Amino acid sequence: MIIGKLDTEARVVLVAEIGNNHEGSFSVAKEMITAAGDSGVDAVKFQTFRTEDYVSGADTERFDRLKSFELTIDEFAELSVHARELGLAYLSTPFDLRSVEGLIPHVDAFKVASGDNDFVPLLRSVCATGKPLVVSTGLTDLELCKRIAELVHREWGSRGHQGELALLHCVSAYPALPEFANVRAITSLQSIPECEIGYSDHTLGITACLGAVALGARLIEKHFTLDKDYSSFRDHQISADPTEMRKLAGAIREMEEVMGDGEKSVAPCEREAALSIRRSIAAARDLPEGYRIESDDLTWLRPRNGLLPGQEELLIGNSTTRAVERGEPFTEEMVQSW
């Protein structure tokens, strides 16, 4: 999957989900992009909405808080420029159709949150942009995930567009306890054709993310904050701070390196050691010339400089052509048939 200049085939893409942790401050949002870049991530993601098109005004406390968190499209445009100046891809999750339209010139990809993965008008709206699409799959089972993928590809197909889709395994709990993370669900999502598979993490720590990478996730999204105690807003506590995000980024790169290409073959670093740690068939005791060899006369010793284990039939029942010392490896020239 290509997101901006990133290719998930080339490396696992780590996205810092800034979300609303800026709490409506443009300067803090910009600072967070810089801190995320310094932490080693590949991309940053925000959440974009017009509160009146997102939550009911009857939910006064929630409405007022989200209204105070709003940034304008012009501010998101400036943040996208800042992200790209730092070499980062820029994504956002729109929560209303007008925000989709406003974000089109500024994002490298759209993200649809778990709570909206059945919000068909929003899915159709982001598909119409032709941008790469990332969908979190919290609150779903495998059948619904398949239907989401089918809808997206059908929408793109109706426009003659071959888009790029990623489905992220996600558990919509804040935080998600380890016993509910079910990271292995990634292997079930891999059965869905024509989409990249990743993981959106709501657990504490980095263990679940590394497990996801080991299982084949190619896009990892982790909530990000400048300080876990920044405010009472819940998302800060479940987010990685710069130190933790830097640790995660380094661990993912190390995980990629040790995962290799998946082909089972003799590693170049093994070849030099092979002869010293493989065994040969050797004499278990001193044997005279002309001695008829029996199975009890054989042992198997390092290094490999004689007949191989499995070639015992070349020795048993045949006689020695010369005296053989205890521990000496056998070669074919040392025996003759009766």
Secondary structure, DSSP 8 states (H G I E B T S, - for coil): -EETTEETTTS-EEEEEEETTTTT-HHHHHHHHHHHHHTT-SEEEEEE--GGGTS-TTSHHHHHHHHHH---HHHHHHHHHHHHHTT-EEEEEESSHHHHHHHTTT-SEEEE-GGGTT-HHHHHHHHHTT--EEEE-TT--HHHHHHHHHHHHHHHHHTT----EEEEE---SSS--HHHH-TTHHHHHTTSSS-EEEEEE-SSSSHHHHHHHHTT--EEEEEB-S-TTS-S-HHHHHSB-HHHHHHHHHHHHHHHHHHTT------HHHHHHHHHHS-EEEESS-B-TT-B--GGGEEEESS--SS-TT-GGGTTT-EESS-B-TT-B--GGGEE--
